[in-house]
Amino acid sequence: MTDSPSPDARRFVYRDGSLVGVALAPDDRQGLEVADSWLVDSGRVRAIDLHRQRFMRSAEAAGFDDETALADFWAAAVSAIPPIHRWFPRAELSRTRSGRWELSILMRLAPPLSASVVLRTHAGPDPRSIRNRKGPDLLTLASLRDEARIDGVDELVLLGPDGAVADGTTTALLWWRGDELRMPPPDLERVDSVTARSVLVLAAALGVRAGSERVRPADLGGTEVWAVNALHGIRVVSAWRGGPAVVAEPGRQALWQRRLGALARPLAP
């Protein structure tokens, strides 16, 4: 599961200027107000500054206003990530049962990566309580995704109030109209995807036209659809269960994945 701890995961809480190892709670996502995850592969990471900005911005939106504590925690958390192996750490801001704020990092090895994904449209309204912040709804989304995986579905597509494609449970959705890259319109509330932003930066640098488009799932028949996130990078949608018949241009996902990977830089606080 993209945002669940593996059996060997460890949590470190930031206390008095240091990270202290603690036991994982039975349900580690309860009380989670903000979360941000990124892939670290042999000490290299993509767009870590954008992840930092999103975490800081989300913490402020959640009501945590100690910028110094946030900056010090982030520096300590990044410094604690080993420069070997492949990691998928998660920075967290939580509320304890007593109402106290708590900053922590969940250290976990990255699960296996994949290049393709099977989608299904979520049956019902968007279940998130806060659609533009990663954290508060991780438990809800993970439970939905676990149920879908029983049927061989990797990711659920979340729709806006008008039935338009808005987001995935752990991914941002992009699609191609010929040689143009498209995304949901900005008025559809969703998490600000660092990976989607990185893909758009690449598109601009390459002179590829990009724009927003309001679509229902049925409107995406015959198009190439991507599900992107910090863990897997770019995955091409190989099937949309009960949805449109999607296609894929041979080699395009692999080419753009290599381009995205070239953005990785040595990890530094």
C-alpha positions, -999 to +999 in steps of 0.1 A: +000+000+000+015+033-011+010+051+023+009+023+048+039+012+069+057-020+061+064-045+088+099-031+093+088+005+093+099+027+123+085+060+135+107+088+150+091+116+169+107+150+170+112+160+206+135+187+221+154+190+189+160+153+183+143+124+166+133+097+191+122+062+180+088+051+192+066+021+186+040+023+158+005+028+170-021+000+162-035+024+136-007+048+128-029+071+107-054+082+133-050+119+142-028+125+111-033+161+100-005+164+074+016+138+056+041+141+028+061+112+012+089+110-013+111+084-029+148+083-019+168+059-041+204+055-030+205+090-016+188+107-045+154+123-046+132+143-069+118+177-061+125+176-023+121+214-021+086+211-035+077+184-009+091+207+018+070+236+006+039+215+005+044+201+039+050+236+054+020+250+036-003+222+047+009+224+083+000+261+083-034+253+069-039+227+096-033+254+123+003+247+132+022+280+130+056+273+145+077+278+114+110+273+133+099+239+147+088+228+112+121+239+096+142+222+123+121+190+121+124+189+084+162+193+084+165+165+111+141+142+092+159+146+059+193+141+075+181+108+091+174+091+058+201+066+050+220+072+017+217+035+007+188+014-004+154+027-016+133+045+010+098+060+010+097+081+042+067+100+053+068+133+072+039+137+095+021+163+116-004+147+140-027+156+169-023+133+199-053+122+220-044+150+245-046+175+217-009+182+215+009+186+181+034+160+172+059+160+143+073+127+132+089+108+103+079+073+093+109+055+080+101+026+057+117+008+028+100+015-006+077-012-019+082-026-054+077-001-082+055-006-112+051+010-146+014+004-151-018+006-131-054-006-132-081+020-124-117+019-114-140+048-107-150+052-071-187+045-067-200+075-048-190+110-039-154+120-030-149+105+005-122+130+016-130+155+043-102+178+031-096+173-006-066+195-010-045+182+019-027+149+022-030+134+057-065+135+073-081+110+049-053+085+044-071+059+065-103+063+045-086+062+011-063+032+021-094+012+032-111+019-001-080+010-021-075-023-001-111-033-009-105-025-046-073-046-047-093-077-039-107-072-074-073-066-090-077-028-090-047-007-080-062+028-078-096+044-075-106+075-095-123+102-074-149+125-092-159+160-085-195+170-077-204+172-114-189+138-121-157+152-136-124+133-131-106+150-102-080+128-085-069+093-076-067+078-041-029+082-041-022+096-075-027+126-098-043+119-131-030+132-165-039+123-200-029+129-236-049+144-264-027+136-293+006+154-285-011+176-258-009+168-221-040+174-201-050+176-164-082+183-144-092+220-142-079+240-111-114+245-097-116+208-088-102+205-053-074+180-051-039+175-035-012+196-051+008+168-067+046+174-067+050+147-094+024+162-116+040+196-112+074+180-122+059+165-153+044+198-163+078+215-158+093+188-182+066+194-207+072+232-207+110+226-211+103+203-241+078+226-257+049+201-251+016+219-249-003+213-216-037+225-204-066+216-183-098+198-194-130+189-176-138+154-184-160+125-172-145+091-173-163+082-205-147+111-222-113+095-219-120+066-242-092+062-267-067+083-247-035+075-229-040+081-192-012+085-166-014+080-128+015+098-112+029+101-077+061+104-058+066+067-053+061+052-088+067+084-108+046+079-140+024+048-144+004+043-176-032+031-171-034-004-186-071-008-179-100+011-164-124-014-150-160-006-158-147+026-175-133+038-208-111+018-231-078+035-227-048+032-250-010+037-247+016+050-272+044+025-271+075+038-253+060+071-242+056+063-205+091+048-204+106+079-221+090+103-197+098+082-167+135+084-177+131+122-180+115+124-146+142+103-131+168+126-145+155+153-121+167+134-091+194+151-070+214+141-040+194+144-008+203+173+014+185+191+043 
